Amino acid sequence: MSQNTDFVPFAKPSLGLEEENAVLEVLRSGWLTTGKIAKAFEEEFAAFVGARAALAVNSATSGLHLALEALGVGPGDLVVTSPYTFTSTASVARHLGAEVAFCDIGADDYNIDPDKLEALLERSPQVKAVIAVHVGGLPCRMAELIAICTRRGIALVEDAAHAFPSKIPAPVLASVGKAEADGTFAGTLGAIGVYSFYATKTITTGEGGMIVCEDEKLVRRMAMMRSHGFDRDAFDRYTSKTASWYYEVAEAGFKYNLPDLLAAIGREQLKKASRFLEERRNIARAYDEAFGPGSPAEELLELPPHGAGPFRAAHSWHLYSLRLRGPIAGRRDEFFERLMQKGVGASVHFIPLHIMPYFSRRYGLAPSSFPEAYGKYLRTISLPIWHGMSDTEVERVRLAVLETAAELAACTPRPRTRSGFGGGEA
Ligand SMILES: Cc1ncc(COP(=O)(O)O)c(C=O)c1O
């Protein structure tokens, strides 16, 4: 539990003596960059999620780039993802000369809609890969996505930047034969899965990420492209006991490795991941109780999607994204400002990519091109949810949200201010 401060930030990492000592050990070891600590982190992460191989990288963005490169994505190809995501999910396709085709999200969550995906694939034969984003940590409808992509021979990549550790319950995956008795980790189901350890994520290394993959050939390609296209990595090159000065550059690769300094933090965070999840679940529960059925603000606030049926247990609760409704539906920006004035940090996930100047211009998209994504964006606000939040801080957020909702409902509705890029009505 952290100390109560005046301002409750939107996100805050939870780092202890364990992380400090692990970093000190690396500092004193004489080996700072990628070496045996990064290797150990990879092995421990792979064991945690039940993956055959894991590759540590310096960000999820790098991981997604490596994933598409290994899958052979290039000029003339289309990569499908939803506009309800962070820019790197889509920009990595552009880095490889491929084009992006957006597919709208579903009515019940913030994730790509399998039915709309099927219709899009029907009319787009050039699609090489689909990137499914588990927004906020609630897994996509993976069984349907796997079936659709397998039928068409399209690679399915999981952007699991938010989804560690989200577990998909067995009944949901029975039809695709990937069910584990106590759930399967989101990120381990597609051809390649990529997690983020950015500073606000569910475990962090400051900057960092992890790729998981079952296919040895893809793993070898990504490992090589992660390190300049070398035929061996720097760790071998400098510490191997055998003659090791020689290497060959097999491809024009990238520099996407995770140094031991950061991997040391990741190993300690990984040990705490299950406890962190439990804490975030408790916060989500406390928010649900305050804003859900029976709450004075029930008519004004819509709880984040939890997933139906067995999916309810799957969430990593990286984000707790409420939606405003009723008379306050169009007043998200004011809601945000008032929360900040009350000492509560908040954020908006996501400003959809199709209204970002780059993507909107390149593909001729209007806000209405993806009505679910745009409509949800206008009403959504993400609240603080981080392990280490004290009960007092959770209570402050609950009260600030309830007060703000009541204040806005009490004053005469005014036309809403233009919001971000594009504006529009809820
Ligand atoms: C959905 C999603 N994908 C990818 C990324 C990129 O992660 P990173 O900052 O580790 O590159 C983010 C970052 O926030 C994200 O939210």
The ligand as a MOL file (V3000), in Angstrom:
LIG
                    3D

  0  0  0     0  0            999 V3000
M  V30 BEGIN CTAB
M  V30 COUNTS 16 16 0 0 0
M  V30 BEGIN ATOM
M  V30 1 C -2.3550 -1.4310 -27.3020 0
M  V30 2 C -0.9200 -1.0380 -27.3210 0
M  V30 3 N -0.0890 -1.6490 -28.1560 0
M  V30 4 C 1.2220 -1.3450 -28.2030 0
M  V30 5 C 1.7430 -0.3860 -27.3790 0
M  V30 6 C 3.2050 -0.0650 -27.4660 0
M  V30 7 O 3.8680 -0.4260 -26.2960 0
M  V30 8 P 5.3540 0.0800 -26.0180 0
M  V30 9 O 5.2500 1.4280 -25.4000 0
M  V30 10 O 5.9280 -0.9450 -25.0950 0
M  V30 11 O 6.0580 0.1160 -27.3110 0
M  V30 12 C 0.9250 0.2730 -26.4720 0
M  V30 13 C 1.4850 1.3060 -25.5880 0
M  V30 14 O 0.8820 1.8640 -24.7460 0
M  V30 15 C -0.4460 -0.0450 -26.4480 0
M  V30 16 O -1.2880 0.5790 -25.6070 0
M  V30 END ATOM
M  V30 BEGIN BOND
M  V30 1 1 1 2
M  V30 2 1 2 3
M  V30 3 2 2 15
M  V30 4 2 3 4
M  V30 5 1 4 5
M  V30 6 1 5 6
M  V30 7 2 5 12
M  V30 8 1 6 7
M  V30 9 1 7 8
M  V30 10 2 8 9
M  V30 11 1 8 10
M  V30 12 1 8 11
M  V30 13 1 12 13
M  V30 14 1 12 15
M  V30 15 2 13 14
M  V30 16 1 15 16
M  V30 END BOND
M  V30 END CTAB
M  END
